[in-house]
Amino acid sequence: MLNLAITMLILALVAALLGFGAIASSFAGIAKILFVVFIVLFLISALAGALRGRPPV
C-alpha cells in the first residue's frame, strides 16, 4: 500500500513538471488518501499485535 502511495506521489510530481496541473492534483490527492489508509492500517496492526502479546518481528 505504501508503494502505491509513493508511486502516485512520483506520478504527481512528474505530471506537475510537465505542466499537467489537473492530473497532478488528482494523483496528489490519491497519494494522500492512500498514505492515510496505510497509516491507519499500520496502527491497527500494531495495536492488534500488542494486545495479543506477540513480540514484534
Secondary structure as the mmCIF struct_conf table of DSSP 4:
data_model
#
loop_
_struct_conf.conf_type_id
_struct_conf.id
_struct_conf.beg_label_comp_id
_struct_conf.beg_label_asym_id
_struct_conf.beg_label_seq_id
_struct_conf.end_label_comp_id
_struct_conf.end_label_asym_id
_struct_conf.end_label_seq_id
HELX_RH_AL_P HELX_RH_AL_P1 LEU A 2 LEU A 18
TURN_TY1_P TURN_TY1_P1 GLY A 19 GLY A 19
HELX_RH_AL_P HELX_RH_AL_P2 GLY A 21 ARG A 52
TURN_TY1_P TURN_TY1_P2 GLY A 53 GLY A 53
HELX_LH_PP_P HELX_LH_PP_P1 ARG A 54 PRO A 56
#
